[in-house]
Amino acid sequence: MTPPAVLQLVTLPTHETMNDKQLLSEARRMASLDAHMQHLGIEVVSVALGRAVLSLKVVEKHLNFNRTCHGGVIFSLADAAFGMCSSTHGVGGAGIAANITYQVAVQLGETLTATAVEVSRQRRFGVVQIEVRRDDGKLVSSFLGTSYISGKPIALPEA
């Protein structure tokens, strides 16, 4: 039996010391390591401290039996934006609560954009508001997430 592979982890620099280009590069690298984001086709558009914008083009595999975008896909996009926004400081954590509302349906071929903004960040907890909009600007969903902040630096496998 082959022993499991050992990953070399690289601790990210404090994100407050990174410029926007470096932060975007690290965010895209984190996204490339997230199998669920990859499966759904979620892309990182932009990041800054306390802010993240992600997008998703609705394709056939995202549709429910009503032939509209499945609510779970919309939740996953908002949750990915929540996680990415919470990670912009370079410190790990975990979502501990989320609330979502759905305002309008989304059709095949539409592009969704999730904009996450940190509204509160304390030593151990953060709150992020996410709006998911269609290409026409119409609000699709509102998501509010609370995260526990571990205080430990994010460590990714070596590139």
Wavefront OBJ file of the C-alpha trace (Angstrom):
o trace
v 0.000 0.000 0.000
v 1.332 3.422 -0.974
v 1.556 5.931 1.865
v -0.593 9.077 1.404
v 1.083 12.036 -0.276
v 2.362 14.690 2.077
v 1.552 18.246 1.092
v 4.107 20.957 1.624
v 2.168 23.895 3.037
v 3.118 27.483 2.424
v 1.875 30.089 4.874
v 0.576 33.098 3.023
v 2.005 36.507 3.832
v -0.277 38.801 5.776
v -2.693 39.961 3.130
v -2.595 43.515 4.455
v 0.963 43.662 3.051
v -0.015 42.389 -0.425
v -0.980 44.611 -3.341
v -4.255 43.998 -5.211
v -2.576 41.989 -7.975
v -0.881 39.642 -5.464
v -4.102 39.272 -3.477
v -6.065 38.394 -6.637
v -3.421 35.841 -7.621
v -3.599 34.153 -4.196
v -7.426 34.201 -4.257
v -7.457 32.512 -7.668
v -4.973 29.939 -6.393
v -7.228 29.224 -3.404
v -10.204 28.873 -5.771
v -8.257 26.451 -7.975
v -7.866 24.181 -4.928
v -11.612 24.191 -4.191
v -13.174 21.215 -6.008
v -16.739 22.482 -5.528
v -15.963 25.895 -7.002
v -14.229 24.193 -9.920
v -17.147 21.801 -10.476
v -19.654 24.650 -10.593
v -17.448 26.931 -12.713
v -17.203 29.742 -10.162
v -14.585 32.345 -11.083
v -12.857 34.956 -8.928
v -13.370 38.356 -10.572
v -11.737 40.646 -8.007
v -10.660 40.799 -4.377
v -9.514 43.454 -1.933
v -9.273 43.450 1.841
v -12.764 42.702 3.132
v -14.257 42.374 -0.359
v -14.637 39.690 -3.041
v -16.481 39.458 -6.356
v -17.130 36.037 -7.918
v -19.135 35.030 -10.962
v -20.833 32.005 -12.480
v -22.402 31.422 -15.888
v -25.546 29.301 -15.534
v -25.231 26.147 -17.631
v -27.377 23.027 -18.007
v -25.956 21.242 -14.939
v -27.079 24.170 -12.734
v -30.779 23.814 -13.632
v -33.456 22.288 -11.418
v -36.578 20.426 -12.597
v -38.283 23.792 -13.275
v -35.487 24.607 -15.763
v -34.272 27.539 -13.640
v -31.035 27.807 -11.689
v -31.104 25.594 -8.597
v -31.157 27.518 -5.308
v -28.268 25.380 -4.071
v -26.090 26.687 -6.910
v -26.933 30.271 -5.976
v -26.199 29.476 -2.322
v -22.870 27.894 -3.314
v -21.859 30.992 -5.284
v -22.757 33.291 -2.368
v -21.022 30.964 0.107
v -17.855 30.887 -2.029
v -17.857 34.711 -2.103
v -18.369 34.700 1.686
v -15.383 32.400 2.175
v -13.168 34.314 -0.232
v -14.052 37.654 1.361
v -13.409 36.260 4.839
v -9.999 34.971 3.684
v -8.726 38.284 2.306
v -6.897 39.014 5.548
v -4.817 35.834 5.210
v -6.247 34.329 8.378
v -8.230 31.094 8.423
v -11.714 30.617 9.721
v -15.002 28.848 9.167
v -18.538 29.883 8.391
v -20.733 29.324 11.432
v -24.036 30.798 10.219
v -25.649 31.806 6.954
v -29.005 33.207 5.945
v -30.152 33.548 2.352
v -33.214 34.912 0.589
v -34.105 34.434 -3.069
v -35.831 37.263 -4.940
v -36.059 36.211 -8.615
v -35.442 33.157 -10.798
v -32.336 32.762 -12.951
v -32.398 31.295 -16.463
v -29.986 29.179 -18.477
v -27.197 31.300 -19.988
v -27.402 34.141 -17.470
v -24.302 35.165 -15.548
v -24.523 35.640 -11.807
v -22.193 37.941 -9.894
v -21.785 37.659 -6.126
v -20.369 40.723 -4.387
v -19.250 40.124 -0.814
v -18.464 42.963 1.588
v -17.245 42.556 5.142
v -19.561 44.611 7.357
v -17.974 43.687 10.697
v -14.725 42.039 11.743
v -13.699 41.505 15.331
v -10.911 39.395 16.799
v -12.885 36.109 16.541
v -15.976 36.823 14.426
v -16.756 38.435 11.111
v -19.973 39.273 9.277
v -20.174 39.433 5.492
v -23.071 40.662 3.328
v -23.324 39.143 -0.150
v -25.570 40.268 -2.999
v -26.039 37.984 -5.996
v -27.173 39.761 -9.155
v -28.033 38.755 -12.730
v -26.331 40.355 -15.741
v -29.198 42.873 -15.952
v -28.373 44.058 -12.410
v -31.511 42.566 -10.868
v -30.999 41.338 -7.302
v -31.330 37.544 -7.249
v -30.339 36.766 -3.694
v -29.220 38.321 -0.407
v -26.901 36.316 1.861
v -25.583 37.195 5.305
v -22.791 35.051 6.709
v -21.038 34.935 10.061
v -17.565 33.460 10.352
v -15.415 32.289 13.214
v -11.860 33.630 12.790
v -9.252 31.094 13.897
v -6.381 33.565 14.066
v -4.114 31.054 12.286
v -2.524 32.018 8.953
v -3.961 30.346 5.865
v -1.632 27.619 4.616
v -1.934 26.369 1.021
v -0.110 23.550 -0.754
v 3.068 24.765 -2.402
v 2.482 25.933 -5.982
l 1 2 3 4 5 6 7 8 9 10 11 12 13 14 15 16 17 18 19 20 21 22 23 24 25 26 27 28 29 30 31 32 33 34 35 36 37 38 39 40 41 42 43 44 45 46 47 48 49 50 51 52 53 54 55 56 57 58 59 60 61 62 63 64 65 66 67 68 69 70 71 72 73 74 75 76 77 78 79 80 81 82 83 84 85 86 87 88 89 90 91 92 93 94 95 96 97 98 99 100 101 102 103 104 105 106 107 108 109 110 111 112 113 114 115 116 117 118 119 120 121 122 123 124 125 126 127 128 129 130 131 132 133 134 135 136 137 138 139 140 141 142 143 144 145 146 147 148 149 150 151 152 153 154 155 156 157 158 159
